[in-house]
C-alpha cells in the first residue's frame, strides 16, 4: 500500500478532539501512522474523548498479484491493532487504478475474489470481519463491479460496507444496494454527492482527485444520495451496526467552511433522522 501524504493535515489530536466536539461517538483509524500506532497510546487518546475505534479503511491492489502480498501483510498489521482495541470490522477497497490501466480480465476477477476470501479467513482468526467498499477511480468502483464481486465471493465471508457516496458517484442509487444486498451490508459509510459536480465529472472525464477538489462530496443532506431514504431502509432491516459520516476533501481547502463545521452539519442532519 502506498503511503498517504499527511503533511498538510491537522494534528491527529486535533482531529480526534473535533470528532468528539462535533457529536460523534467513534472514529476510524485513518492512514497508518496518523493516529498513534500502538494500542496503549491509541486507546488512551480515544478514551480521553470518549470515542470508540470502529474500523480502518485499507485499500489493497487486489488485481495486481505481484503487489498484493505486500499489501496483505500491511492489512494484517492494521488488523492486529484493530483486534487489540476490539474492532469488529476491517473495510477494504481496491487501490486507485493508474491512468491507461486495462480493465481486469475474468481471470483477474476470480483471483481477486479468491484472495479476498483468503484474507477474510485470516481476519476472522483475529475476531475481525472483512467488508468491502466501492472506490471511485479503482477497478472496484461501480454498482456493476459490486454485483460482480458479490457473485464471486461467499457472503458469509465477504460482507459489504455500503458507501453511499461512492455508490452514487457512478450514478448508482444507494437505496437499490440496500434492497439488493440486505444484511450482507454489515457496515455503512454515509457520504453525499453534489449532482451538478457529478455531471461535470462525468462529462469531462475528470479523475477522482479533481472531482474531490471540485466539491463533489457535500455535508449529509446536501446532495443526491438520498441519505434519509437509506437510513430509513437500514432501520427497516433492523440494522444495528456503525454508521460512519464522511465527506472527502483535499486539504488545503479553498472554501470557507471548515471540516469541523461540515462534520457538525452532517451530525445535525443525522439527529433529525433519529441517529
Secondary structure, 3 states (H helix, E strand, C coil): CCCCCCCCCCCHHHHHHHHHHCCCCEECCCCCCCCCCCHHHHHHHHHCCCCEECCCEEEECCCCHHHHHHHHHHHHHHHHHHHHCCCCEEEEEECECCCCCCCCCHHHHHHHHHHHHHHHHHHHHCCCEEEECCCCCECCCCHHHHHHHHHHCCCCCEEEEEEHHHHHHCCCCHHHHHHHHHHHEEEEEECEECHHHHHHHHHHCCCHHHHHHCCCEECCCCCCCCHHHHHHHHHHCCCCCCEEECCCCCCCCCCCCCHHHHHHHHHHHHHHCCC
